[in-house]
């Protein structure tokens, strides 16, 4: 999936988080914590740890 499309999905699923992809390809995530990640996998790892319902929210969105 294209990273920009995934960015739109993540913003919709987690509206309380600020999720940005900068020009250098670095992901910036801020909410309960502030994190930078070099890949979408890093962003998803962070959300899975700090948002106990993250997996369920993603599943419900894509049903």
VOFITOR-826596 format. One record per residue: x, y, z of N, C-alpha, C, CB in turn; residue number from 1. Coordinates in pm, 1 decimal. Glycine has a CB too. Layout:
residues N
   n_east  n_north     n_up  ca_east ca_north    ca_up   c_east  c_north     c_up  cb_east cb_north    cb_up seq
        X        Y        Z        X        Y        Z        X        Y        Z        X        Y        Z NUM
...
end
This chain:
residues 63
   n_east  n_north     n_up  ca_east ca_north    ca_up   c_east  c_north     c_up  cb_east cb_north    cb_up seq
     84.7   -117.0      0.0      0.0      0.0      0.0     89.8    124.0      0.0    -96.7     -0.6    122.4   1
     53.1    222.7    -75.4    125.7    348.3    -82.1    130.5    413.3     56.6     60.4    443.3   -184.9   2
    246.1    467.3     94.5    260.8    527.7    227.5    167.6    646.1    247.8    404.2    571.9    249.1   3
    143.2    723.1    145.1     54.2    840.1    158.4    -90.9    796.9    181.2     63.2    929.2     32.4   4
   -131.2    689.4    117.8   -265.9    636.2    139.9   -276.1    582.2    281.9   -300.0    525.0     36.4   5
   -174.1    511.5    324.9   -171.8    458.8    460.8   -175.9    572.6    562.7    -46.9    372.1    482.7   6
   -108.4    681.0    533.8   -111.4    798.7    621.0   -255.3    848.1    638.0    -21.9    911.7    563.6   7
   -330.2    856.3    531.0   -470.5    899.1    539.1   -553.0    803.8    624.6   -531.3    908.8    398.9   8
   -533.2    673.6    605.8   -604.8    575.3    687.4   -570.7    591.3    835.6   -571.4    432.7    640.9   9
   -442.3    604.5    866.8   -401.1    616.1   1006.9   -458.0    741.5   1071.8   -248.9    617.1   1017.4  10
   -462.3    850.9    999.3   -520.9    974.3   1053.7   -669.4    955.7   1083.0   -500.9   1091.5    955.6  11
   -736.2    879.3   1002.6   -879.0    853.2   1022.1   -901.8    758.9   1140.2   -940.6    793.6    894.2  12
   -815.8    658.3   1152.2   -830.5    558.9   1258.7   -789.4    616.0   1394.5   -746.8    434.4   1226.8  13
   -688.1    702.4   1395.0   -635.3    759.2   1519.3   -641.4    912.1   1514.1   -489.4    711.6   1543.6  14
   -761.8    970.3   1517.7   -774.1   1116.0   1503.6   -711.2   1195.0   1618.1   -918.8   1152.9   1492.6  15
   -693.2   1131.1   1733.0   -633.8   1200.6   1847.4   -481.2   1212.0   1836.0   -670.4   1128.3   1976.4  16
   -424.4   1147.3   1736.4   -280.7   1151.5   1712.1   -250.4   1241.5   1593.0   -225.3   1009.8   1688.1  17
   -139.3   1310.3   1600.1    -87.8   1384.5   1485.1     13.3   1292.5   1417.3    -22.3   1523.7   1527.7  18
    -15.0   1254.4   1294.4     72.0   1162.4   1220.7    111.8   1230.8   1090.9      1.0   1024.6   1193.1  19
    241.3   1253.2   1074.5    293.0   1325.3    958.6    403.8   1246.0    891.6    344.3   1463.7    999.4  20
    416.3   1263.7    762.2    526.1   1206.2    685.1    598.2   1322.6    620.1    475.3   1101.3    577.7  21
    722.5   1349.4    662.7    792.9   1465.8    608.9    858.6   1436.1    474.2    898.0   1513.3    708.0  22
    918.1   1537.7    415.1    976.9   1525.9    281.3   1091.0   1425.6    275.3   1026.3   1660.3    235.1  23
   1157.0   1403.1    388.4   1268.7   1308.6    393.6   1223.1   1164.8    415.9   1364.8   1348.6    503.4  24
   1091.9   1145.0    430.6   1039.4   1011.0    453.9   1037.1    970.6    599.8   1119.3    912.3    377.7  25
   1056.8   1066.8    689.5   1052.3   1039.3    832.9    910.1   1058.7    883.3   1150.9   1130.8    910.4  26
    863.4    962.4    958.1    730.2    968.4   1016.6    739.1   1037.4   1151.9    668.5    826.3   1030.6  27
    652.6   1134.2   1175.9    644.2   1205.2   1303.4    507.9   1173.5   1364.0    664.5   1361.1   1285.1  28
    509.1   1122.3   1485.0    385.3   1084.9   1552.7    383.2   1153.6   1688.1    372.9    929.7   1568.0  29
    274.0   1223.2   1717.9    263.8   1283.0   1850.8    121.0   1271.5   1901.3    308.8   1430.6   1848.6  30
    114.2   1242.1   2027.8    -12.1   1221.6   2098.0     24.3   1204.1   2243.7    -93.3   1097.3   2041.9  31
      6.6   1083.6   2296.6     48.9   1054.6   2434.0    200.7   1062.9   2446.0     -0.4    915.0   2478.0  32
    267.4   1033.0   2338.2    413.6   1041.9   2329.5    447.6   1106.7   2196.1    481.8    900.1   2343.2  33
    570.7   1147.5   2181.7    618.9   1204.2   2055.6    731.4   1115.2   2004.6    667.7   1353.0   2073.6  34
    716.5   1068.3   1880.6    811.0    971.5   1825.7    839.7   1004.3   1680.1    756.6    827.9   1839.0  35
    962.7    977.7   1639.3   1000.2    981.3   1497.9   1036.3    839.3   1458.0   1119.9   1081.2   1470.9  36
    996.5    800.6   1337.7   1026.9    666.1   1288.8   1066.6    674.7   1142.7    905.9    570.5   1307.4  37
   1154.9    585.8   1102.2   1201.7    586.2    963.4   1111.6    504.6    871.6   1343.0    532.7    956.3  38
   1016.1    431.4    930.8    927.6    348.4    848.4    788.8    342.8    910.6    985.1    205.7    832.2  39
    693.7    302.9    830.8    557.6    286.6    880.7    551.2    174.5    983.9    461.1    258.0    764.9  40
    637.6     75.8    971.7    641.8    -32.0   1070.9    673.9     23.4   1209.1    745.5   -138.4   1031.0  41
    765.1    119.2   1215.2    798.7    182.5   1342.5    680.2    256.2   1402.0    914.4    278.2   1324.6  42
    604.8    325.1   1317.8    484.9    396.2   1363.1    383.0    296.9   1418.5    422.8    478.4   1247.4  43
    360.2    189.9   1345.6    263.3     89.9   1390.3    307.9     22.6   1519.5    242.0    -15.1   1281.9  44
    437.5      0.2   1534.6    489.1    -57.7   1659.1    460.1     34.2   1777.2    640.6    -83.7   1648.2  45
    482.6    163.3   1759.5    457.2    260.4   1866.8    308.6    263.3   1901.2    505.5    401.8   1825.4  46
    224.6    273.3   1799.8     80.5    277.5   1825.6     32.3    150.6   1894.9      4.0    297.6   1694.9  47
     88.2     36.8   1859.1     48.8    -89.7   1922.1     84.0    -92.4   2070.3    115.7   -207.0   1851.1  48
    192.5    -26.1   2107.5    235.0    -24.6   2247.9    154.4     76.3   2329.1    384.6      7.9   2258.1  49
    136.1    197.0   2276.7     73.3    303.0   2356.2    -78.6    308.7   2342.9    130.6    435.4   2316.7  50
   -133.9    243.2   2243.2   -279.6    237.6   2224.6   -324.4     92.5   2239.0   -322.0    295.9   2084.6  51
   -375.1     54.5   2355.1   -413.8    -84.8   2376.9   -515.7   -137.7   2275.2   -470.1    -99.5   2515.0  52
   -598.8    -49.8   2220.3   -702.3    -92.3   2126.3   -660.3    -76.6   1980.7   -828.5    -14.1   2150.7  53
   -534.7    -47.3   1954.5   -490.3    -16.2   1818.1   -526.5   -125.8   1718.3   -340.2      6.1   1816.4  54
   -498.4   -248.2   1752.2   -525.9   -358.5   1659.2   -675.3   -369.2   1629.1   -474.4   -491.3   1717.0  55
   -757.7   -358.1   1732.2   -902.6   -365.9   1712.5   -954.1   -249.7   1628.8   -974.2   -368.4   1847.0  56
   -899.3   -131.4   1651.3   -943.2    -14.3   1574.9   -910.9    -30.1   1426.9   -877.6    112.9   1629.5  57
   -793.9    -83.1   1396.2   -755.3   -104.0   1256.3   -845.7   -209.7   1192.7   -606.0   -146.7   1245.9  58
   -869.4   -317.6   1263.4   -957.1   -423.5   1209.8  -1097.2   -371.3   1181.5   -965.1   -541.2   1307.8  59
  -1153.8   -294.9   1276.3  -1288.9   -240.4   1256.4  -1293.6   -147.6   1136.1  -1335.6   -165.5   1381.7  60
  -1189.0    -70.0   1117.1  -1185.5     25.3   1005.9  -1189.3    -45.6    871.4  -1060.8    112.6   1014.8  61
  -1118.3   -158.3    860.4  -1107.0   -227.3    732.4  -1210.8   -337.7    711.7   -970.5   -285.6    719.9  62
  -1308.2   -348.3    797.8  -1414.7   -448.9    779.6  -1505.1   -411.8    667.2  -1496.1   -466.0    905.9  63
end
